[in-house]
């Protein structure tokens, strides 16, 4: 069994991507971080297709950190696809966005997001949020049993 912690980080902003990776690694929360820079790449990874066709649904990410404003396929569409497919429905999704639009938050929760976080502008605050996120989703939270993905 693969015991590596696996995160799918879906982020197109190079600065936010770098800050998130730095914070996750600094706090030793991830042995295995997969980065998708747009929604299409995220869906290919999650649904084991295209360049990720070698993957199987047997080892889903422990958590998906998902930006909303993405090229190709936006974050809400990615969320919709994840939560509408029985093979991925149980994968926790945390929206991390700079969007302050209440309609995005409402739609995210209606689609089944597990958590919705507005990215802080301050670097120290951003790092603290990533630390707390990592601690909760990767240490405290119990992942769904394999049977949940059938």
Buried (B, 14 or more C-beta within 10 A) or exposed (E): EEEEBBBBBBBBBEEBBEBBBBBBEEBEBBEEBBBBBBBBBBBBBBBBEEEBEEBEBEBBBBBBBBBBBBEBBBBBBBBBBBBEBEBBEBBBBBBBBEBEEEEBBEBBEEBEBBBBBBBEEEEEEBBEBBBEBBEBBBEEEEBBEEEEBE
